[in-house]
Amino acid sequence: MIAEVRSLQDIPRIGDKMSKRFVEHFGSEDQALDAILAGDIASISEVEGIGQRYAISLIQDVASRVEGVNVTDFLRTRESMDVYEKLLDIIKEFAHTRYSRDKLHVFFPYPGSKAEKIMQIRRSVSYYMETATVLEGDGAIAELLPKVSQLNFKHQYPKVRDRVIITSDQDSYEYARKRFAGLIDVHFTRSLSEFIDVSRGFSQVIAVGDDYLAFDFPEDVEPEFITDLQDLEDFKVVPEKEIFAFSRNLKSLESSIKAVRLLRSKGIRFFDRMDDDTLELLASTLSLIDEDGDIVHGTDEELDRITSAIERLPSCVSESVTFVNDELNSCLEKSQMTLSGQDMLKVMNGSIELKDMLGKTLHKSYHSIIKQGIEKICNDLQLEKKERLMVDSLFPEDIMHPVEADVDSLGALKQYLIKSSQKRKFNHKREVSRILSSYRELSRELAREVLDFDVGFAIGSFACTYGLVMPAISTSTGIGFKNGRNLFLLSRHGDVIPIDYSVGENSFSPEDEMSKVVLLSGVNSGGKTSLLELLAQSIILAHMGFPVPAEAMEISLTESMYYFAKSKGTLDAGAFETTLTEFSVVADESSKFVLADELESITEPGASAKIMAGILEVLSENDDTMSIFVSHLSEQIMENTTCDIRVDGIEASGLDSDLNLIVDRSPRYNYVAKSTPELIVERLSKKTKGKEQAFYDKLRSKF
Ligand SMILES: Nc1ncnc2c1ncn2[C@@H]1O[C@H](COP(=O)(O)OP(=O)(O)OP(=O)(O)O)[C@@H](O)[C@H]1O
């Protein structure tokens, strides 16, 4: 049944309580739904009370509601599910992120009736196969992808302590308190003096309303007047919030940007929604902030000038004072003063101070030295006009010796510089924040796209590494391939002997050997199980829209696949019954693949052969079903049926010098191959000595 999923309530497994947790985790219902529909298992597993397993099954559930099909529609037995899961495990090794490892679970085999879906996935996977080929051997992308994760903008920014909103309007006050709760102080003032008092406690004052607009404020109070707070964007009031949110995601975003640049540089079209200019503006804006949410030093010349002036002010002033005093001393040492008789009389009768007379004489030199001292400070600190004027009052007008810098003037200059830097920083942050706030959604999408790229890229790299190809989908019932390689063996051993094989109608079938019901006989350890597994892998991958492990393959799509693996233990009567029950459903009209491995072990050989003959007869009645049964009892089975069943064989011709079986792993068509257990006995005999060898020789003599 196909159902639309428009809200969390549409998902039966999400009740009220769970729905609240989803909204809390993702920030809104839309975002939660978005994550579910996008198959973001990694993020969903982080919702309180949801683990990875639950997230996977939830996503598969939703997908099955949306697409009207679920994973067990095609994979009908536990063993077929095992093969699918083992395949996913191999593909997952190529994923660079947890997101993509988890998301690979959204891919599963579809029944042939969903051919359109399979074709759609094939197109996308083919693109990723090409991409993986282009990027093969490129270590850079593999380094970038693990650094990307979903963006999280939910971080709480700590309160900004040096900024305040002041208003004398009750409504604005209430509104501001609500909107900026916990972010900055909001004050309600009843008078201008109260306004000024509060303002003095903060370096940035945002005044809402125009009550005090017309007043002249003292120099140290410089409010920014805002008429309507509702129109004011967040970034203008607390730019730190946006910057902080981005700073928390900096690594992810920077790596995403580099990944996009890299892909585009290789001619790979990626994330068209964001053109190069938009991407570069984001990159350059991000380069202005650090991981703590601060503006990076060296990104704003004016701010750097002021900051450096603040830092160097005390040492620079003290150097200048030393300079002035040294100059003054040397000037005094070189000076002479001649007193006239008149002057002496004035000094004696107290109408003039000797010091004043000295001052008059030294006036010019003193001021020239002070001027040099001031120049030195201004130049060293690269001060600007208004700041220079403040330096003027650092040294006393009247002659003083030794000269000292005026503490109050020095404090005022420092305060002025600090305020300028805060103002500059605030404006700079506003600009950075303004740009970043316009990138919120796009950035989120960017990271998601890169993560989704990793999903596709994992599939592409898997295909590229194992040399997989897209199978041709054929309309006649059959599966056939050239140089097929069992992926489980390949991933374990690195190399396998390629196999050619075909069942049903396709261009790989030998003429007149197009039987759809086949018994696979042959030598122990010849590779029958491995071939059956290879068929299962190929059938599953082809129905997922994925490439298959062969040089070339043709396959027809079916509605389901049954894989009955070889039983591992001794089977009791219950298990025999269960197996028969499982088989009873195989006998319907739908198209399917049925793979069975040594079913004979379910009961004693004579009865097994009869049962298997019966099952194969039923299966052969369905033209759309392909059945491949591995058995050591092919001759007995054939004796029990008149049905046209083909027997293929994998045969060993002997033992090589290392006592390994010499086997042609590709089955011979229409050929009953002997199990040749005698070869195994021979091998054991040759590998042992003494009594043990004698035992094996005795067994050999029985053949
Ligand atoms: N195509 C191949 N290339 C290389 N090695 C293979 C191949 N097929 C099988 N083998 C090796 O042979 C071993 C035995 O294979 P497999 O279990 O498939 O044989 P079998 O015919 O099912 O044996 P039995 O009849 O004893 O169950 C495998 O574990 C693998 O190591």
The ligand as a Gaussian input file, in Angstrom:
#p B3LYP/6-31G(d) Opt

LIG

0 1
 N       35.638000     -19.448000      -7.961000
 C       36.468000     -19.752000      -6.983000
 N       37.733000     -19.250000      -6.974000
 C       38.582000     -19.544000      -5.985000
 N       38.280000     -20.318000      -4.942000
 C       37.046000     -20.834000      -4.883000
 C       36.081000     -20.578000      -5.890000
 N       34.940000     -21.233000      -5.569000
 C       35.198000     -21.868000      -4.407000
 N       36.449000     -21.631000      -4.000000
 C       37.117000     -22.162000      -2.795000
 O       36.651000     -23.453000      -2.531000
 C       36.121000     -23.515000      -1.241000
 C       34.924000     -24.456000      -1.223000
 O       33.928000     -23.944000      -2.028000
 P       32.420000     -24.308000      -1.813000
 O       32.083000     -24.415000      -0.380000
 O       31.639000     -23.380000      -2.639000
 O       32.375000     -25.749000      -2.435000
 P       31.173000     -26.768000      -2.554000
 O       31.236000     -27.312000      -3.919000
 O       29.913000     -26.128000      -2.142000
 O       31.633000     -27.860000      -1.518000
 P       30.733000     -29.003000      -0.766000
 O       30.174000     -29.860000      -1.842000
 O       31.768000     -29.681000       0.025000
 O       29.755000     -28.266000       0.012000
 C       35.749000     -22.097000      -0.891000
 O       35.791000     -21.878000       0.487000
 C       36.789000     -21.299000      -1.619000
 O       37.905000     -21.140000      -0.820000

